Amino acid sequence: MVCGGRPLIGEVEMPAAKNSILPILAAAMLAQGAVRIRRAPRLRDVETSMQLLAALGCPAVRIDGDLLLAPGGPVGDTVPRPLMAAMRSSIYYLAPMLARGKRAHITFPGGCRLGERPIDLHLKGLAVMGARIVADGDHLDCAAPDGLHGTEIHLRFPSVGATETLLIAAAAAAGQTRIFGAAREPEVGDLAHFLIACGARIEGVGTDRLQVWGGALHGCEYTPIPDRITAQTVLCAAAACGGQVLLRRAPLAPLQPMAEILTRAGCGIRQLGENDLVLESDGRLLGVGSLSTGVYPAFATDAGPLLAAAMLTARGDTALRETIFSNRFGCAAQFARMGAELDCDGRLLQIHGVPKLHGAALTAQDLRGGAALVIAALTAEGESRITGVDYIRRGYEDIARLFGQLGAKITEVCLPVHTAASAGVSV
Ligand code: UD1
């Protein structure tokens, strides 16, 4: 339940990046010694990862906000279908399973429905490293009887997930692997730094050419980078609601595209020290014209719906073109229920700002689209009820608390479950 129309004022600290910690937890299976991941957020996808690790014989336990793993024992060869279906990041476990146990029975990974999300780049890369992969319907039977070996891989697109799968595989493979056309997102760099902390030798971190020398890895303690998408969620909300927010653990560099856009929209943004950021806004934003998402360091696809939500009440027009996923703007129909004026034609979302939105009953259909509904509801007059919050929990530990700290009126409520039986309906 969100009661909108209030400025956001105060200070929040950014948690560890979801898109870092998920591949790092899978990569931790390669270590021969204890791994401690500091400040692990209680995200639904992290909980799913813990179930997945337990299913593979490498359980993780929570201690004082950290996650502790003791890899090194025998590794399971099957990921149960519901765990594969629960998130996209389940695919990160394929490489460690092959490297450690030489076999993997999995199904295709699930995740937010943002359009087609094939895993061909992951599979082809592993195949040239020595894996034999046989697809039978939804089931993948994978084996690497002679282990994985280093090689040269050219990615046709800088896929974040495929780069991470191949980085994990390369760290455990025999010999040297060179990945050309690698993704340069900061979370890819964070995974590389984790592997380096475990003893891997990797060169080219942060570039599109990664060179990895595989070998035995040891345990380590590691703190993942802060979540730049959570930071952009807060920036967009505060920009649209008005107010002044201080973001702790939010270095400017990876937020630069969003900071430039919000500055153009009329906000004041300044860096404080190395890691903190202040945003000031009077809540009267200007439309920012035409923009495209792109691979890093361009404006991030995950931030598209967040910015769209902020621009619904800006003076003037904004047109967002999505270049990565075919169905990123599933939230557009929900925005319209709040009185927004927009037109969504697949990858192009055109927004004509209106003076105000009104509260409405809304349904989250994916993680970032769901967070965008929260932003829109915070700017709207009156009360909004958002269902489908489980999607939001995949990437935000407690979004009500996050915005509550900034003075928002937002609470999570448990609604009574109306089953078909209790409603007296025959199905
Ligand atoms: C990751 C992020 C997600 C982010 C996205 C792009 C995680 C857990 N998720 O998702 O939040 O929005 O990067 O920054 O880190 N593709 C293929 N074949 C493949 C793999 C990808 O064609 O084997 C295509 C996809 O369909 C998509 C594009 O490449 O069109 C980008 O996907 P990718 O970069 O792999 O994103 P994810 O790793 O799924």
Boltz pocket constraint, residues with backbone or C-beta under 6 A from the ligand:
constraints:
  - pocket:
      binder: B
      contacts: [[A, 18], [A, 19], [A, 22], [A, 88], [A, 89], [A, 116], [A, 117], [A, 118], [A, 119], [A, 120], [A, 121], [A, 122], [A, 123], [A, 157], [A, 158], [A, 159], [A, 160], [A, 161], [A, 162], [A, 183], [A, 185], [A, 187], [A, 301], [A, 302], [A, 323], [A, 324], [A, 325]]
      max_distance: 6.0
